[in-house]
Amino acid sequence: MTDSSTPARTAVVLGGSHSGMLAARALADVADRVVVVERDALPAAPGPRKGLPQARHAHMLWSGGARAMEELLPGITGALREAGANRRPVTTDMVALGTRGWFRRWPESHHVILAGRDLLDATVRARVLADERIEVVERAEAVGLTGTDAAVTGVRIRPHDGPERTLDADLVVDASGRGSQAAHWLAALGLPPAERREVDAGLAYASRLYLAPAAARDGFPVVNVQPDRRDGGPGRAGFLLPIEEGRWIVTLCGTRGGRPSQENGDFVRFAREDLRHPLIGDLLEQAEPLTDVSFTRATVNRRHFYERMPAWPENFAVLGDALAAFNPVYGHGLAVAAQSALLLRDTVRRHGWAAPGLSRRIQKAASRPVGAAWDLAIGQDVFYPDATEQGPTLRDRLVTAYVDRLMYTATGNGRIARRVTDVTSLERGAGVLLTPSVLAAAVVGPLKPSLSGPPLTAVERKAAGLEP
């Protein structure tokens, strides 16, 4: 707290979704007042809202993000588990077909938290808004920044029930998602455009919610069938995630020329016939559909390199999907948002509120988890036809070739599988994959022979209705 002679420190966060709420919680530790501006009316309980259509698709929170959330909101993992979310060890409870074959179910290295997006957001939101320093302006649209190219002083908002007004702020954080207008707002202040890259594999998503067979509602593993980019055709993938209330959320996806249908009647057929293995379709034959198919094409990878701009205004930062949006198939958006929020708090603590150059430091800090997830996302997507205007770079080709070799090695080498999941869980940087021992293991390849089929246990197969 500040004394009566010190002006109150005010932060404004644009966006009340996952990134925005975690950013607000991070700022509550270093500011006196945090105002969250959200276009939607936020539901009091888990439920859908217009501004989050992707909530109908599968989400997972990798342990790197879960640990960051736990630092910001101690006890949040327990609260999610109490609300019904599942925890699954990696790779122990994962049945996954990678580019080079089925992965073995090695002893736990990391974990994922699985829940419907509505449950995840509602649980986090309730914990964040319990802090009296945080308030929400709902059903209001941010329309521009105030200030100059040297320093932002606030944000203009348009409430649904009143005239446009200005919220003065010592720090504005844009966490408004894929629809962010930050690039236009910065241009309006007189700043040059930031470097931007897009990689669009043309992916479309179809998702549906199922009630699992009664015997498979507790402890069933994640099931993932990945595409093999080397076959030259469209990339088709499927995910089955066990979430709350004994349900499975299943997402099927495909790139140009191989997209799933929006029709309910074609969902199981696509899973059985168009994916590289029929396992997910076979499992769905034994489950009860609870919803219609939800469909979206908003899957482009898009990154703004704001940290590289020659000039950056004080008192403004961009986080979450507003900074970098990833193809959801890799499941890193939630974790990156949590890690970025934690870095936001720690950067302000380290350098001090309103320290010169603080906003640039925040942007550079956020670029670290963003960069790690970006490399993982575009490593496959950039090779699909028309994903980029120029095609994959030499770096893209070299990185992907090495990662492909590592993935092959990981199918039969538990130590390398752990190193790979160190990175995919966002718990360690990609440097762990470049040590001499990992390089040597990649040359040798897998130590155990390839699996001939999915590594489901007999108990799991029976519980899912695949065996009498």
Secondary structure, 3 states (H helix, E strand, C coil): CCCCCCCCCEEEEECCCHHHHHHHHHHHCCCCEEEEECCCCCCCCCCCCCCCHHHHCCCEEEHHHHHHHHHHCCCHHHHHHHHCCEEEEECCCEEEEECCEECCCCCCCEEEEECCHHHHHHHHHHHHHCCCCEEEECCEEEEEEEECCCEEEEEEEEECCCCCEEEECCEEEECCHHHCCHHHHHHHCCCCCCCEEEECCCCEEEEEEEECCHHHCCCCCEEEECCCHHHCCCCEEEEEEECHHHEEEEEEEECCCCCCCCCHHHHHHHHHHHCCCCHHHHHHCCCEECCCCEEECCCCEEEECHHHCCCCCECEEECHHHCEECCHHHCCHHHHHHHHHHHHHHHHHHHCCCCCCHHHHHHHHHHHHHHHHHHHHHHHHCCCCCCCCCCCCHHHHHHHHHHHHHHHHHCCCHHHHHHHHHHHCCCCCHHHHHCHHHHHHHHHCCCCCCCCCCCCCHHHHHHCCCCC
